[in-house]
């Protein structure tokens, strides 16, 4: 029987009534009892969450930026300390090993934050290509507790954690700041759609910070939220997720990750396939947002005149904000049209609500 790892703050979450589920071998918080109510807290006030199951890699050395520049799809050398971006890591055939966020902390220090399920594959891939470069890769996820706050009152919650007003940070911008338990890394975030912050704490300082964040959030009409509420927010925002919309056979452009790709940076592993998919129209499908009938399930095929034309990947049913269920899914390129309807193989109908801007 496989034994799951626990988050460093497992007991703190359990004391709040957390329900846990397995993700890549770690017991993460699914909810604190009512995912739909937690979603409403998140979008109307503030939700605080523990993301410590995510992978965290540290690349250090005088050639760290140059090395990573050739390994990820986005620009690294052009980032200044304190800046970051969304990127992906693909193998030589252009298929994904994982999506990630690259944070440049200094001239010789870069952090890579990525989904738990992609950590092992990405780390092995990076190690394989690291030969003589003057840098090293460190797996440091166990040495940081990764917390976040999102929603209209997120700034006030972060102020409680830091003991002072946080700096204004754009998405992916990062800065080391002082906190009661020592210095922490603060990052501007829209990881799930709503705006907010993420904070990387030393383990010994995290429990006290979490308590302050929860208390302030509740005072402001929010509270702790689990993965199901966060997942609902990212589906509503149309954000792809590793293991759902993003798989090892995914080409990043299919998932509308154009912001994760630089077309001016020069060579990197997998560049030829990405360029071909962009400029020669090799992408046959795109991720879209749909309204679906109640009972639709991820994995169900979409059909038009009894021909398969797409597939659902994530479904939000019931919608915690009210209204009909919505979903994310891939649809063939020649069927991309807002309002177009399809039959769902498992029953019901699906109607496209949004398509990528270039394809609209």
Secondary structure, DSSP 4 states (H G I P E B T S, - for coil): -PPPEE-TTHHHHHHTT-EEEEETTEEEEEESS-HHHHHHHHHHT-EEEE-TTSEEEEEESTTHHHHHHTTSSS-STTPPTT-EEEEEEE-TTS-EEEEEEEEEEETTEEEEEE-HHHHHHHHHHHHHH-SS-S-EEEE-GGG-EEEEEESTTHHHHHHHHHTSPPPP--TT-EEEE--TTS-EEEEEE-TTSS-EEEEEE-HHHHHHHHHHHHHHHHHTT-EE--HHHHHHHHHHHT---BTTTB-TT--GGGGT-GGG--SSS---TTHHHHHHHHHS----EEEEEEEE-TT--TTPEEEETTEEEEEEEEEESS-TTSSS-EEEEEEEGGG--TT-EEEETTSSEEEEEE--GGG-
